[in-house]
Amino acid sequence: MLLDLLRSFVGEARCRMFDWRHGVQTCGTAELKGLTITGENATHGVFYHPSHPKFLFEVLGGLKIDYSQYTFVDLGSGKGRVLLVASEFPFREVVGVEFARELHEVAGKNIRDYRSGSQKCKKVQAIHGDATAFEFPPGPLVLFLANPFGPGVLVPVLRNLQKSLASNPRDVILLYTAAFHGNLVETETTLKCVEHSTYHNTYRTEV
Ligand SMILES: C[S@@+](CC[C@H](N)C(=O)[O-])C[C@H]1O[C@@H](n2cnc3c(N)ncnc32)[C@H](O)[C@@H]1O
């Protein structure tokens, strides 16, 4: 109990430190009620609560890939913290998709304001829209899903991904945190679970 409290205090302090160091504002949570949502999928969406920077650095830093070949995509990108951390790696491009206008606008400002002497990818883009309307870019992908939505949106997103893979087979690594609907990844796509970790599952196309 005390340990949990201490952990959450340290986690929160790290998040605030990330914002302070980089001149951005990614902290806090936001209920979807009261935000301006694009499309019809608000009921399937999960409220904004950002992923922890330490976790993101560990997961992205542990990928054994040539980053420059991969586009990084965060579906449900909120205020853009994941995009900023991903830009610390030499990805070909970093893209986020967010359907709540207010969060998307904060993400855009964060991308512009981000201060870092170690940023490796300068091509960072926040798209305002519903994840179901996103067209997956060609080339190898690292997809990030921080449990952004339930099956009502996840299934069409996975079907779009599978269509894209069928017409253009390529390496796709899907990092899915709090993977409550992880079974759908394997039923709707040809990706296979290659790692179960405490906070996330990793799925990958067979290469
Ligand atoms: C749990 S938060 C994760 C935020 C960010 N990816 C992170 O890890 O820090 C989920 C985000 O997904 C967004 N979202 C939910 N459903 C969506 C949809 N259908 N299309 C685009 N964004 C969506 C929410 O507005 C929220 O910002």
The ligand as a MOL file (V3000), in Angstrom:
LIG
                    3D

  0  0  0     0  0            999 V3000
M  V30 BEGIN CTAB
M  V30 COUNTS 27 29 0 0 0
M  V30 BEGIN ATOM
M  V30 1 C -5.1350 6.1810 -22.7300 0
M  V30 2 S -4.9680 7.6320 -23.7130 0 CHG=1
M  V30 3 C -3.3370 7.3490 -24.3930 0
M  V30 4 C -2.6390 8.6270 -24.8170 0
M  V30 5 C -1.2330 8.4160 -25.4080 0
M  V30 6 N -1.2480 7.4590 -26.4760 0
M  V30 7 C -0.2640 7.9710 -24.3510 0
M  V30 8 O 0.0090 6.7640 -24.2810 0
M  V30 9 O 0.2680 8.8220 -23.6170 0 CHG=-1
M  V30 10 C -6.0710 7.2120 -25.0670 0
M  V30 11 C -6.2290 8.3310 -26.1070 0
M  V30 12 O -6.9070 7.7850 -27.2450 0
M  V30 13 C -7.7900 8.7800 -27.7740 0
M  V30 14 N -8.7950 8.0570 -28.5870 0
M  V30 15 C -9.7630 7.2120 -28.1490 0
M  V30 16 N -10.4960 6.7500 -29.1730 0
M  V30 17 C -9.9730 7.2840 -30.3080 0
M  V30 18 C -10.2840 7.1540 -31.7020 0
M  V30 19 N -11.3110 6.4110 -32.1410 0
M  V30 20 N -9.5210 7.8390 -32.5940 0
M  V30 21 C -8.4850 8.6140 -32.1740 0
M  V30 22 N -8.1630 8.8000 -30.8700 0
M  V30 23 C -8.8740 8.1260 -29.9400 0
M  V30 24 C -8.3280 9.4440 -26.4940 0
M  V30 25 O -8.8570 10.7220 -26.7440 0
M  V30 26 C -7.0510 9.5100 -25.6240 0
M  V30 27 O -6.3440 10.6890 -25.8610 0
M  V30 END ATOM
M  V30 BEGIN BOND
M  V30 1 1 1 2
M  V30 2 1 2 3
M  V30 3 1 2 10
M  V30 4 1 3 4
M  V30 5 1 4 5
M  V30 6 1 5 6
M  V30 7 1 5 7
M  V30 8 2 7 8
M  V30 9 1 7 9
M  V30 10 1 10 11
M  V30 11 1 11 12
M  V30 12 1 11 26
M  V30 13 1 12 13
M  V30 14 1 13 14
M  V30 15 1 13 24
M  V30 16 1 14 15
M  V30 17 1 14 23
M  V30 18 2 15 16
M  V30 19 1 16 17
M  V30 20 1 17 18
M  V30 21 2 17 23
M  V30 22 1 18 19
M  V30 23 2 18 20
M  V30 24 1 20 21
M  V30 25 2 21 22
M  V30 26 1 22 23
M  V30 27 1 24 25
M  V30 28 1 24 26
M  V30 29 1 26 27
M  V30 END BOND
M  V30 END CTAB
M  END
